[in-house]
Amino acid sequence: MAEKNAQKNHGKSGNAREERLKAALKANMARRKAQAKARAASGNKADKDEG
């Protein structure tokens, strides 16, 4: 029973977790976008090797 009460009591900690996850997701998406951009720029040279 104590666990059910603990799950319902999100309060500030739940909001802080959401904000932290949102910031991490934003940073991750920015990193992936930069990686894709770099791959696209250097990919033209690497894709020509058809061995």
C-alpha positions as CSV (number, residue, x, y, z in Angstrom):
1,M,0.0,0.0,0.0
2,A,2.8,2.4,0.7
3,E,4.1,2.0,-2.8
4,K,0.8,3.1,-4.3
5,N,0.9,6.3,-2.3
6,A,4.5,6.9,-3.3
7,Q,3.7,6.6,-7.0
8,K,0.8,9.1,-6.8
9,N,3.0,11.7,-5.0
10,H,5.0,13.0,-7.9
11,G,4.8,16.7,-7.1
12,K,8.0,18.7,-7.8
13,S,10.2,15.6,-8.3
14,G,8.0,14.5,-11.2
15,N,8.2,17.9,-12.8
16,A,12.0,18.1,-12.3
17,R,12.4,14.7,-13.9
18,E,10.3,15.7,-16.9
19,E,12.3,18.9,-17.3
20,R,15.6,17.0,-17.0
21,L,14.4,14.4,-19.6
22,K,13.2,17.2,-21.9
23,A,16.6,18.9,-21.7
24,A,18.5,15.6,-22.3
25,L,16.3,14.8,-25.3
26,K,16.9,18.3,-26.8
27,A,20.6,17.9,-26.4
28,N,20.5,14.4,-27.9
29,M,18.5,15.6,-30.9
30,A,21.0,18.5,-31.4
31,R,23.9,16.1,-31.3
32,R,22.3,13.7,-33.7
33,K,21.5,16.5,-36.1
34,A,25.1,17.7,-36.0
35,Q,26.3,14.1,-36.6
36,A,24.0,13.7,-39.6
37,K,25.1,17.0,-41.0
38,A,28.8,16.0,-40.6
39,R,28.1,12.6,-42.2
40,A,26.3,14.2,-45.1
41,A,29.3,16.6,-45.7
42,S,31.9,13.9,-45.5
43,G,29.6,11.1,-46.9
44,N,30.1,12.3,-50.5
45,K,33.7,11.4,-50.4
46,A,33.3,8.1,-48.6
47,D,30.4,6.9,-50.7
48,K,32.5,6.9,-53.9
49,D,34.4,3.8,-52.7
50,E,32.4,1.0,-54.4
51,G,35.3,-1.5,-54.2
